[in-house]
Amino acid sequence: MYEIIDKKELTPGIHLLEINAPMIAKNAKAGQFVMLMINDVGERIPLTMADWNAEKGTITIIALEVGKTTMNLGKMKKGDKLRSVVGPLGLETEGRKYGTVVCIGGGIGIALMYPVVRALKQAGNKVISIMGAKTAETLILEDEIAAHSDELFICTDDGTKGHHGFVSDILKQQLDESKQVDMVYAVGPIIMMKVITDITRPYEIETIVSLNPIMVDGTGMCGSCRVSVDGKMKFACVDGPEFDGHKVDFQLLIERNKRYLEEEKLAIERYAKEVQGGD
């Protein structure tokens, strides 16, 4: 059992949980994730490690309430225990010196963006960070990312903070101004990552994306998270989750991520009835 050491709501529907997991914390690296189960009958879900502390023996995850499991996770409290947390999983970010890097995070993807920005800055890069959220209220980890960035740009869909528009607008602006960019890193909604790779392709800038396909076991056995990269089948959980964005078949990824939409809808409807019945 894995105890929740701390729990807080960052914004409505987005929760930060610090979990006691000494062995995972000892081996965690930027870009990796864990597979989490709340109880014996729940599903396993992949969640990004937003931070970790080897000395305390804790890892930090940030979860957005989008389905039954994450909604249940959002209701848990400090002192509660999780059934299982498996990790660290996936390959770590290649935190080497590129020169000038642009790190882009959208929505809950900012949770993964933070340790990546930190690792790239520690490797000696100049880091330009671009963060995007629907509203100022839903923006997370601004101060943490700013602390490891040479420049920081914020975008909101409704214009309540920073640029009124998309993260891709700022990236295009940077490139149009002929600023030297040696690598672009993007994590967030699939369509956002696709747009970013389309922008950088003509410039032949190395572009790394962290993919988020549906995962079941996180160890490469189920095959659910397979993606097409350069025409070859890869498993995001063991071959990634980071890949060369210019080689990813994003359209296939989008279609595969729609596989369980009906089941997800039914699960949320049943959950709503259970909650109402409990009240």
C-alpha positions, 0 to 999 in steps of 0.5 A: 500500500502506498500512503498519500503524504500530502494532497492539495487541489491546484485548480478546480479538478486538478489535484497534486498528490505526494505519495510515499514510494521510496524505491520509485523516488530513488530511481525516477528520472525526467520524462518517466511515469507510473501506473497507479491503482486506487483499489483492488477492483479499479483500473490501472492508469498511467500518470506522469511524475511531476516531481520526486524526492529521493531523500523523503522517499516520495513521488509527486503526481498531478491528476486531472479529473477526466474519468471515474478513476481520476475522479475517485483519486481526486476525492482521496485525502492525506493519509489514504492509501493506494493499492499499487504504484508501479514505476518508474516506467518509460525511458527518461528524457535525454537531458543533454546540452543542445544549445537553445531549447524551447519546451512547450506544455499544454494543459495537464501536460505541464506536469511532465514539462516541469521536470523536463525543463529542470533537467534540460536547464541543469544540462546547460541549455538556454531554456525558453518555456511556453505554457498553455492553459484554457484559462488563468485559473487552470494554469499550473506550476508557473512559478516552478517552471519559471525558476528553471527557464531563461524566458517564459511565455504564457498562453490562455485560450480565453486571454485571461493571462498572457497571450490570447491564443495558442502555444503554437502562436508563440513558437511560430513568432520565435522562429519567424524572428530568426531566433536560434532554436536547437531543439523543441520539446512538446507535451500536451494534447495530441493535436497541440503536439501535431501542430508543433511538429508541423511548424518545426518540420520546415525548419528541420529543428529536432522536435521531441514529443511525449505521447499519451496513448491508452495504456493498460499495463505499462510494461509492453505486454498488452500492446494497447499503447502501440504507435506508428513511428517512422512506419514502424510499430512502437510501444509508448510505455517501453520505447517511449513515451518520447519520440521524434515528433516528425516521424509520429503518425498523429492521425493514427494516434488520434483514432486509436485514442477514441477506441473507448469513448463510449465505454468511458461515457458509460462509466462516468454516467454510472459513477454519477448515479453512484455518487447521487445514490450515496448522497 
